[in-house]
Structures are given as structure tokens and as C-alpha cells.
Amino acid sequence: MSRICTICARGGSKGVKNKNIRLLLGKPLIAHTINQAKISGLFDCIAVSSDSAEILAVAKKYGADLLIDRPKEMSTDFAAKLPAIQHCVRVAEENRNERYDVIVDMDATSPLRLVDDILKSVQLLEETSDATNLITGMPSRRSPYFNLVEVDSNGIVSLSKSLEKSVSRRQDAPKCYDMNASIYVWKRGALMNSEKLFQSNTILYEMPEERSIDIDSELDFEFVSFIATKRGELL
């Protein structure tokens, strides 16, 4: 089984300036994800894709196997991430003359995952024969069946999703999850031949809230810094 880890990190960041290389526990943020991928021992290649020469230089310093210049059209604020991952895999396969069976993409902005989360996510997908891909998520604090609402054009509020029989406790509602942007795992065909994340056989690996913060704001960075400092090492 041949596996590649992709880490796609743009240079531009609106919520947290230069967040992918901002220091966390004395190391650039992206370095923690590279280190986790290396320690897992799963990957034949760790490839970092970026439009930023500075990010690529940091990735090289901390042990990435392959540095890939992301095309400008895949680096805008409105560009979807899936084409960037597909591009990264194609370039890596051409560069290293190798075909990868399993692709694992990890966001540098979700560094609180454990190496064990990576190992178990990959194991779960590989041992689920009919699954095409896997996402990670945490149990949602809000439920679209109980306390997540929408407001229509007339200002009328209603639950986001309805059930035939309403529930009076959130615990009685169908279980829901927040995606945590931590780990995505694909079988090659499912990634390279699709434009959608959610497929007919997408499965989920559950992670706890304390390992599920994705940095989109300064407040997120403060939360991650607090938890990381308490842990002492992100492994």
C-alpha cells in the first residue's frame, strides 16, 4: 500500500496573518503537521503545496519530501481546495514516478490532532472495503434538529432540519458532527475522479473537541496555543 500525505498551505490569510508559519510552541505552525506525518511512519511521500516561497522554505527545513508550487488560479480566496490536492498528487506522482493508493490530506491549521488520530483514520478507511473516503469531525454542540435555526426572507425562524416527531432534548436528536478540517483520507480513484468531498460511501472518524480546533481567527489561535502549551508537545 503506497501512501502520500499532502499539506496544502496558502500564503494569504485574512483571519490570522501568515498563520501557516506563525510560531506555536516555538515552531512554525506547519512544522507540527509535517512532524506528525513523519512520526506516523505511514507515508512514502510528504508533499507540501503552496503559492508562498516562504512557506515552502519552512516546509523544506522541517522535513517535507516534496515542495510543490501551487498554481495561482488554485491560490485565490475563492479557490476550492480539492483541485489543489489533486494537483499536488499528480505532480508528486510524476516527480517521484510512483502511484499512490491512499491520499491523506492534513490542514496545517488543525495541529491538535494526535499521531494516533492519523493512524486510526487511515486504518479505518483501508479496512472499510466499500468506503471511498473519510473525514474527521467532532460531536456538534448544536443540532439542526433541536437548536440550530434558520431565518427566512420574512424574518420567520425555524429549525434547520425537521423530524416527523419533534424531540424535546438534544440528546434525543440524530447525532451530528462538526467537520474539524483535520484529516481527510481518500482511496486514489475517489479523489482523482471526483469534484466532490461527500461521496456515496464517505465515512467519519470521530475526534474530541479538544483536538478539533481549526484556526480561522486570532481567538482560535489563542485556544490552540493554550491547549498546546498544556500538552507540551503536539504528537
C-alpha positions in Angstrom: 0.0 0.0 0.0 1.6 3.3 -1.1 0.5 6.5 0.6 1.1 10.2 0.3 0.5 12.9 2.7 -0.5 16.3 1.2 -0.3 19.6 3.1 -1.8 22.5 1.2 -1.0 25.8 2.7 -1.7 29.1 1.0 0.4 32.2 1.7 -2.6 34.6 2.0 -4.6 34.6 5.2 -7.3 37.1 6.1 -8.2 35.9 9.6 -4.7 35.3 11.0 -1.8 36.9 9.1 0.8 34.3 8.0 -0.8 31.7 10.1 0.7 28.7 8.4 4.2 29.8 9.6 3.3 31.6 12.8 5.1 30.2 15.8 3.4 27.7 18.0 5.4 26.1 20.8 8.5 27.7 19.2 7.9 26.1 15.7 6.1 27.3 12.6 2.5 26.1 12.6 3.0 23.9 9.5 6.0 22.2 11.1 3.8 20.4 13.6 1.7 18.8 10.9 4.9 17.8 8.9 6.3 16.3 12.1 3.1 14.3 12.9 3.1 12.9 9.3 6.8 11.8 9.6 6.3 10.2 13.1 3.3 8.2 11.9 5.6 6.2 9.6 2.7 5.8 7.1 3.9 7.8 4.1 6.1 7.2 1.1 6.0 11.0 0.5 5.1 14.1 2.4 4.3 16.8 -0.1 3.6 20.5 0.7 1.8 22.6 -1.8 1.9 26.4 -1.6 1.9 29.6 -3.5 4.3 31.0 -0.9 8.1 30.6 -1.3 8.4 31.3 2.4 6.1 28.5 3.4 7.9 26.1 1.1 11.2 27.1 2.5 9.9 26.4 6.0 8.4 23.1 4.9 11.8 22.0 3.5 13.6 23.0 6.7 11.2 20.8 8.7 11.5 17.7 6.5 8.9 17.7 3.7 9.9 15.3 1.0 8.5 17.3 -1.9 7.7 21.0 -2.4 5.1 22.0 -5.0 4.4 25.4 -6.4 0.6 25.8 -6.4 -0.8 27.5 -9.5 -2.2 31.0 -9.0 -5.6 30.0 -10.1 -5.7 27.5 -7.2 -4.5 30.0 -4.7 -7.2 32.7 -4.6 -9.6 33.3 -1.8 -12.3 31.7 -3.8 -10.5 28.6 -5.0 -11.7 25.2 -3.8 -9.2 23.0 -2.0 -9.9 19.7 -3.8 -8.3 20.7 -7.1 -5.2 21.8 -5.2 -4.9 18.4 -3.5 -5.4 16.6 -6.9 -2.7 18.8 -8.5 -0.4 18.0 -5.6 -0.9 14.3 -6.1 -0.4 14.4 -9.9 2.8 16.4 -9.6 4.1 14.1 -6.8 3.4 11.0 -8.9 5.1 12.5 -11.9 8.1 13.7 -9.9 8.7 10.5 -8.0 7.5 8.1 -10.7 5.1 6.5 -8.2 1.3 5.9 -8.0 -0.2 6.4 -4.5 -3.1 4.1 -3.4 -4.1 6.3 -0.5 -4.0 10.1 -0.1 -4.1 11.7 3.3 -4.5 15.5 3.4 -4.0 17.3 6.6 -4.6 21.0 7.3 -1.7 22.8 9.0 -4.3 24.9 10.8 -5.6 21.9 12.8 -2.4 20.9 14.7 -4.1 19.5 17.8 -4.6 16.0 16.2 -2.6 13.2 17.6 -0.4 10.8 15.5 -2.8 8.1 16.8 -5.7 10.0 15.0 -3.8 9.8 11.7 -3.0 6.1 12.2 -6.6 5.2 13.1 -8.2 7.3 10.3 -6.1 5.6 7.7 -6.7 2.2 9.2 -10.5 2.8 9.3 -10.6 3.7 5.6 -8.3 0.9 4.5 -10.3 -1.7 6.5 -13.7 -0.5 5.2 -13.8 -2.1 1.8 -16.7 -0.2 0.4 -15.7 3.3 1.7 -14.3 5.8 -0.8 -13.1 8.4 1.6 -13.0 9.6 5.2 -13.4 12.9 7.0 -12.8 13.7 10.7 -15.2 15.6 12.9 -16.3 16.2 16.5 -19.7 15.8 18.1 -21.6 19.0 17.3 -22.6 21.4 20.1 -25.7 22.4 18.1 -28.2 20.2 16.4 -30.1 21.2 13.3 -33.0 19.1 14.7 -33.1 20.9 18.0 -31.3 24.2 18.5 -29.8 25.3 15.1 -32.2 27.6 13.4 -32.6 29.5 10.1 -34.4 32.8 9.4 -36.3 33.1 6.1 -36.8 36.2 3.9 -39.8 37.2 6.0 -37.8 37.0 9.3 -39.5 33.8 10.4 -37.4 31.4 12.4 -37.5 27.7 12.1 -35.3 24.7 12.8 -32.8 23.9 10.1 -34.0 20.3 9.8 -37.3 18.9 10.9 -38.3 15.4 12.0 -41.6 13.6 11.8 -41.7 13.6 15.5 -40.1 16.6 17.3 -37.6 16.0 20.1 -37.6 17.8 23.4 -33.9 17.0 24.3 -30.9 17.5 22.1 -29.7 14.0 23.2 -32.7 12.5 21.5 -31.9 14.1 18.1 -29.9 12.3 15.5 -26.2 12.5 16.2 -24.5 15.3 14.3 -20.9 16.3 13.8 -18.8 19.4 13.1 -16.1 18.9 10.5 -12.8 19.8 12.1 -10.7 20.1 8.9 -8.0 17.9 10.5 -7.6 14.7 8.4 -9.0 13.7 5.0 -8.3 10.3 3.6 -9.1 9.1 0.1 -8.6 6.0 -2.0 -7.0 7.2 -5.1 -9.8 6.8 -7.6 -12.3 8.5 -5.2 -10.1 11.6 -5.1 -8.8 11.9 -8.6 -12.1 11.2 -10.4 -14.4 13.4 -8.4 -15.1 17.1 -7.8 -17.0 16.5 -4.5 -15.9 15.8 -1.0 -19.0 13.9 0.1 -19.5 10.7 -1.9 -21.9 7.8 -1.7 -19.5 6.0 0.7 -17.9 8.7 2.8 -17.2 7.7 6.4 -16.2 9.6 9.5 -13.6 9.3 12.2 -14.6 10.9 15.4 -12.3 13.2 17.4 -12.9 15.0 20.7 -13.4 18.8 20.8 -10.0 19.4 22.4 -8.3 18.1 19.3 -10.6 19.6 16.8 -9.9 23.4 16.7 -9.3 24.7 13.2 -7.5 28.1 13.2 -9.6 30.7 11.3 -9.3 33.6 13.7 -7.0 35.1 16.4 -9.3 33.6 19.0 -8.8 30.2 17.5 -5.1 30.7 17.6 -5.3 31.6 21.3 -7.3 28.5 22.1 -4.9 26.3 20.2 -1.9 27.9 21.9 -3.5 27.4 25.3 -4.2 23.7 24.7 -0.8 23.1 23.0 1.0 24.7 25.9 -0.8 22.4 28.4 0.1 19.4 26.3 3.7 20.5 25.9 4.1 18.6 22.5 1.8 18.0 19.6 2.2 14.3 18.9 
